[in-house]
Amino acid sequence: MAAFADFRAQFPTVETKLYLNSGSYGLLANSVRAGMTHYLDNRTEHGADWGGWVGLEGEVRDRVARLLGASSRDVAVTASASAGINAVASCIDFGARPKAVVSNYEFPTSAQIWHAQEKRGAQVVHVAEAADRTIPVAHFDAAIDEHTAIVTLSHVCYRHGAKLPAEAIRDIARIAHERGALVILDCYQSIGTERIDVQSLGVDFCVGGMLKYLLGSAGSGFLWAREALTTTLLPGTSGWFAQADINAMDIFANDPSPDARRFQAGTPPVPSLYTARAGLDLILATGVDAIEARVRGLTRYALDRLREAGIAVATPDQDALRGPMIAIPARDEMALVDYLAERDMVVSCRDGNIRAGFHAYNIEAEVDRFVAALVASGLCRDTATLAAA
């Protein structure tokens, strides 16, 4: 833990709150707060600094590329993960290949975007989870065929924290490519807490955002696209920052950038870029591998303490099958969220579970306090009752 004392010291909220809500919004670091102050000072001093802001966008692009093991040319800076997914969806001709295969791990925005394409001829096919909340590769194998245009995957399910392991993502991507389909991965619920190598995974697109485990703020996201696709796919959405020359100001043509910027749109989310850069710098300086080991250790410790307390858990126990979040079935999830909040413990809830999202600023003593509060609440489902159900 000593190695992370300086990291934890960046987050003043931990002095007053037991914060386990990083899967909703990461804590505010001092350096990230300073990033926002820098933006405000810049605005006060200069009014407008378009040259500086364009350069800042490039700095954010470079840092995201480092996290993904990719080239910065293949990264688009977006206002959200939704913006990136919509840009990809706008490229697809559903007349030629109507099927969109959507995992049931998806966050609503992803699935909703693909269902929105039904007016363009899309046929959405969902891939269900198994009883243990994993999604076997065989389920994707059965759903993907020669009519499939796109396969959408979420690395970690936002409802219960189960994860598609790297080998499964690679197998799904191979099956999709053999049948002529593209693959898009949403890593919003994992990036910043583990290494994600998009080249090794074999996917075609990857989206995420800054406000959770990347420690930035709302209003900024990213889309990575495989290099070959930036010259073959033409988004139906565009804007001046998607052009080959953002200074051309040509109203008589659409001249898309030859790199991933073609998936962008208009004015970038300038204030959020300042916080995004600061959050990314904090993650990169600490080291993704070190954070991954720390978070895995914390979730392992939490699972062991919960099991000892007889509290049921909805998240897979195997290290390879879970992300940074643990989901705990509750008798009344909203009442339990409120009970914990009254004791300065911050969690969220989804689908009948409360969610505890861990980051490297958490410590084992917080896990002990959290489990003790769950036991005292009487609002958790116990392992025996859940097994009988």
Buried (B, 14 or more C-beta within 10 A) or exposed (E): EEEBEEBBEBBEEBEEBBBBBBBBBBBBBEBBBBBBEBBEEBEEEEEEBEEEBBEBBBBBBBBBBBBBBBBBBBBBBBBBBBBBBBBBBBBBEBEEBBBBBBBBBBBEBBBEBBBEBEEBBBBBBBBEBEEEBBBEBEBBBEBBBEBBBBBBBBBBBBBBBBBBBBEBBBBBBEBBBEBBBBBBBBBBBBBBBBBBEBBEBBBBBBBBBBBBBBBBBBBBBBBBBBEEBBEEBEBEBBBBBBBBEBEEEEEEEEBBBEBBBBBBBEEBBBBBBBBBBBBBBBBEEBBBEEBBBBBBBBBEBBBEBBEEBEBBBBBBEEEEBBBBBBBBBBEEBEEBBEBBEEEEBBBBBBEBBBBBBBBBBBBEEBBEBBBEBBBEBEBBBBBEEBEEE
